[in-house]
Amino acid sequence: MWAGIAGQAEKCTGSVTPQCEGNREAVYVDTSTDEPAMATVQVGLPTRRHLVFVPLNAAIVGPGYLKVDYDRSLVKNSPPIGTDDVLPAEDEAAVFSHYGLSYQPGANGERQLARR
């Protein structure tokens, strides 16, 4: 199901009403399973674009779109990063907390997310 997701520029939408609108930028995998866990989506006004993280659990990938099961306002208020930035390790837990997900760093403090 997730084959090729990292190489596709997609719109992020909701199943019934738009949940988030923006170009999907990157896919982040869970470092313990190497399975896709989150994607970054570009949001904001053209002069103030930034990236927000959106979980991929219960997401549907189709030709040219990515449907997620999260409310638009929740996604847009996710902790942002700049369009050329990376998520600092110390900010990972805040992203998971924002969506009510548990955060499990590695036994030696390794990051839970890795960009692919």
DAGIWO-V943207 format. One record per residue. N is the residue number from 1. PHI is phi in whole degrees, -180 to 180 (NA if undefined). OMEGA is omega in whole degrees, -180 to 180 (NA if undefined). D_FIRST is the distance of its C-alpha to the first C-alpha in Angstrom with 1 decimal. Layout:
<<N & PHI & OMEGA & D_FIRST> <N & PHI & OMEGA & D_FIRST>>
This chain:
<<1 & NA & -174 & 0.0> <2 & -93 & -178 & 3.8> <3 & -57 & 176 & 5.7> <4 & 82 & -177 & 8.6> <5 & -62 & -177 & 8.6> <6 & -69 & -177 & 11.9> <7 & -98 & -176 & 13.6> <8 & -104 & 172 & 13.2> <9 & -84 & -174 & 16.0> <10 & -130 & 172 & 14.9> <11 & -91 & 179 & 17.0> <12 & -104 & -178 & 16.3> <13 & -135 & 177 & 17.5> <14 & -99 & -175 & 18.0> <15 & -76 & -179 & 17.4> <16 & -109 & 175 & 21.1> <17 & -123 & -179 & 22.9> <18 & -57 & 178 & 21.9> <19 & -98 & 173 & 21.0> <20 & -154 & -180 & 20.9> <21 & -126 & 179 & 21.5> <22 & 166 & 180 & 21.2> <23 & -78 & 175 & 19.4> <24 & -75 & -175 & 16.6> <25 & -100 & -174 & 18.1> <26 & -149 & 176 & 16.3> <27 & -114 & 177 & 13.7> <28 & -114 & -180 & 15.3> <29 & -102 & 173 & 14.2> <30 & -75 & -175 & 16.1> <31 & -66 & 179 & 18.6> <32 & -84 & -178 & 19.0> <33 & -120 & -174 & 15.5> <34 & 60 & 177 & 14.1> <35 & -101 & 177 & 10.9> <36 & -56 & -178 & 10.4> <37 & -121 & -178 & 13.1> <38 & -145 & 173 & 14.6> <39 & -130 & 172 & 14.9> <40 & -100 & -178 & 18.2> <41 & -125 & 179 & 19.3> <42 & -83 & 180 & 22.6> <43 & -133 & 176 & 25.0> <44 & 106 & 178 & 28.8> <45 & -68 & -178 & 31.5> <46 & -52 & 180 & 31.6> <47 & -90 & -178 & 34.2> <48 & -134 & -180 & 32.7> <49 & -68 & 173 & 29.0> <50 & -150 & -179 & 27.3> <51 & -106 & 173 & 23.9> <52 & -127 & 180 & 22.7> <53 & -93 & 176 & 19.9> <54 & -136 & 179 & 17.5> <55 & -66 & -179 & 15.5> <56 & -99 & 176 & 11.8> <57 & -65 & -178 & 12.3> <58 & 66 & 178 & 11.8> <59 & -83 & 177 & 10.3> <60 & -121 & 180 & 8.8> <61 & -105 & 178 & 7.5> <62 & -138 & 180 & 9.5> <63 & -64 & 178 & 11.9> <64 & 82 & 178 & 14.1> <65 & -150 & 176 & 13.3> <66 & -136 & 179 & 11.9> <67 & -100 & 180 & 13.2> <68 & -122 & -176 & 14.5> <69 & -104 & 180 & 16.8> <70 & -132 & 180 & 19.7> <71 & -66 & -179 & 23.0> <72 & -54 & -177 & 23.8> <73 & -65 & 178 & 26.9> <74 & -64 & 180 & 25.2> <75 & -65 & -177 & 22.7> <76 & -65 & 179 & 25.6> <77 & -96 & 176 & 27.8> <78 & -64 & 178 & 25.4> <79 & -55 & -176 & 27.2> <80 & -91 & 167 & 27.0> <81 & -132 & 178 & 27.2> <82 & -67 & -177 & 28.7> <83 & -66 & 178 & 26.6> <84 & -112 & -176 & 27.8> <85 & -99 & 172 & 27.8> <86 & -118 & 179 & 25.8> <87 & -75 & 177 & 25.5> <88 & -63 & -178 & 28.5> <89 & -55 & -177 & 28.0> <90 & -72 & 179 & 30.5> <91 & -98 & -179 & 28.6> <92 & -58 & -177 & 25.2> <93 & -59 & -180 & 26.7> <94 & -65 & 178 & 27.7> <95 & -66 & 179 & 24.1> <96 & -64 & 180 & 23.0> <97 & -61 & -180 & 26.2> <98 & -56 & -179 & 25.9> <99 & -97 & 179 & 22.9> <100 & 71 & -179 & 24.6> <101 & -102 & 179 & 22.2> <102 & -78 & -180 & 23.8> <103 & -112 & -177 & 24.2> <104 & -129 & 176 & 24.5> <105 & -68 & 180 & 25.7> <106 & -63 & -178 & 26.1> <107 & -59 & 180 & 29.3> <108 & -104 & 178 & 31.0> <109 & 85 & 180 & 29.9> <110 & -64 & 178 & 26.9> <111 & -65 & 176 & 24.5> <112 & -88 & -178 & 21.4> <113 & -113 & 174 & 19.5> <114 & -136 & -179 & 19.1> <115 & -77 & 177 & 18.2> <116 & -121 & NA & 15.8>>
